[in-house]
Amino acid sequence: MQPFSFLLGLGSLAGLLLAGWRAPKKEAIRYVDAAVFAMFLTLISSRAGFVAVNWGYFASHLSESLLVWEEGCPALAH
C-alpha cells in the first residue's frame, strides 16, 4: 500500500467522523450522508479530470477510463 493512499483514507475517515461528531444530533446521519456523497463526487470528478488530461491514451482505451481503482494508465507507468 502506498503511504499517500493510506493517509488519504485516514483523512477521509477522520473527516467522516468529524462530520458525524460536529453535526447536530438529530441530523448527524444527514451530515455523514452528505460527506460520503461529497467523497463519491470527488472520486468521480478526479478520475474524469485524469482521463481528460490523458485523453491521448484513453481515446483508444475507453473501457479503462472507468477503472477508478487502477493507478493511472499503463502508458504513463515508468
C-alpha angles and dihedrals in degrees: 000000000000116000091231092055091049093049092046091053091046091051091049091051091048090050092051092048091048092049091053094044098047096042121098107269095244092051102037094112091052091052092049091047090052091049092051090048090050090051090050092050090048091053093049096044094046091052090047090052091049091050091048093051092048097038091135089071100033094050088074095032101045096153090061091059090078095053098100092168091062118095102242118294131314093241090066096048114115 
